[in-house]
Amino acid sequence: MATTFRCSIVTPTEAVFDDEVTYASFPAWDGQQGVMTGQSPLLSRLGFGSLRLDFPEGGSRWYLVEGGFAQVQKGELTLLTDRATPAERLSLQEAEAELVEATARVTAAAGEDRAQVVRDHQRALAKKAMARAVEARGRAI
């Protein structure tokens, strides 16, 4: 039995990743979801947070994903997301500044704009958490 499966990450502007992995963990709308070889078909809405991909030769790669959908079909995982940022490109200082700005907007927002403001706040929280993890590991994530 194969120990790897194909994983693809696609955004509206580019194919970010397409390779074999042994494990994937992504932020579903209701919590982290893990995928291994032999996973039953699924379709899930993505939240904001960390995506971890483990490789057969060892090591992992991390991305910050921002909404979209995950699908497992015919033994392949496809993540369609608004944005997928490699963890090593995140800056804790920038993430903290973005969170401060988003928090200020949440408290002032009203009406239809509120939903977008809340999404921006969730994105900023996820970005800060991943940037903090990158910094804690000495940028080796």
C-alpha positions, -999 to +999 in steps of 0.1 A: +000+000+000+013+034-009+023+057+020+020+089+001-008+108-017-009+138-040-016+172-025-023+203-045-028+239-033-044+263-057-052+300-053-071+322-078-037+334-092-014+304-091-008+267-083+012+270-051+020+234-044+017+200-062+036+170-048+034+138-029+030+140+009+026+115+037+003+136+059-016+169+057-033+189+084-054+218+074-077+243+092-113+233+085-141+257+094-147+236+126-111+227+136-080+211+123-085+181+099-058+155+092-054+135+060-034+104+054-032+078+026-065+060+023-086+089+035-123+086+026-136+112+002-145+145+019-154+181+011-147+207+038-148+245+040-114+259+050-109+284+079-080+306+085-049+289+100-019+266+095-015+240+069+012+214+076+025+190+049+048+161+058+071+146+032+082+110+026+119+119+029+112+137+062+105+173+071+075+194+069+064+226+051+039+250+066+015+275+050-010+301+063-042+294+044-071+318+042-104+302+036-116+282+006-123+245+003-105+211+008-115+180-011-102+145-009-112+125-040-096+095-056-068+095-030-058+131-037-061+162-015-069+195-033-070+228-013-086+257-031-079+287-011-080+325-014-043+327-003-016+303+008+015+320+023+046+300+031+053+303+068+089+315+062+075+346+045+056+358+076+069+385+099+057+386+135+061+424+137+039+428+106+013+403+119+011+420+152+005+454+135-021+439+112-039+424+143-040+457+161-055+474+130-080+446+125-091+446+162-097+484+160-119+479+129-139+451+146-150+473+174-160+501+151-177+480+123-214+478+118-238+465+092-228+446+061-192+455+064-190+437+097-187+402+081-156+413+061-141+430+092-145+398+112-129+378+085-100+402+084-096+399+122-096+361+120-070+362+093-048+385+114-051+362+144-041+332+124-012+351+108+001+362+142-001+327+156+018+312+127+044+340+127+049+335+164+055+298+158+080+306+130+099+330+153+098+305+182+115+279+160+141+302+148+125+306+114+129+268+108+094+258+102 
